């Protein structure tokens, strides 16, 4: 009887252990159904971080697509305006997708960066999985929209995407070339606007763009280099610049800016004065002066250490820059309308 009781107890113990083991899979199989709403809620909760990573403030750069239509006097044409507006949306989607991809590729370096560590991906506020889903979706939607506008717009968008990816993977690590590529990306925005509006491409405008944005990109690199030195780092991580390159950037940057001013003067003389849609071209002489003042301010702030490491973000927050931009817009309106002429 004792042996039977021991056997029965052993059997019960065995069944209890089996029951426990069988119960665990049942609990785990129920978990995905319960976790799905939680995961969806977590994804929705990350939408503000996803929007921040898309860098909507950088969409201000894409307003360059409107410049060719404005300078050609066709911006009030409803068909041209609609095409350019759609190209702006297309380019913004593609740019946001590439920003997400770049943040994924630079995740470890950004975690060690003095300011980029605060971005959603490096700080952990945005999951890599959600970014990997959103990036190709935004890029694909942007390319489809560009193709709907026209084949030349689609070609310009593909060139922009290709050059951006090449920059993120390789070119940004090569000093000087990285700035030239960034300036080329800005100029491609103008090319896309030219294709969308179907207007003549002024060579002065494209040369001016390369000089101006080279200067601004040199300012960005100079500020990053100064900030790195202040934190005891002799070089920029994954950028190829060293502490000794600071004086060179301080020469190249303002020189490129003054090159933009000279090019703008040549544009006014040899191109703008010949356009028939201006009511009073004399107001266009304000453009080089205002540009000189703004470029000088950017580099003054850079030399003082007061410039944001993103000159575009600085420009949209800096009151003197906003006032200079308003003055340039006012001069264009006066030149176009012919008032006080």
PyMOL commands that set and color helices and strands:
alter all, ss='L'
color gray80, all
select helices_A, chain A and resi 2-45+47-53+56-71+78-105+107-111+116-118+120-123+128-149+151-169+171-173+177-197+203-230+243-270+272-274+281-304+311-317+319-337
alter helices_A, ss='H'
color red, helices_A
deselect
rebuild
show_as cartoon
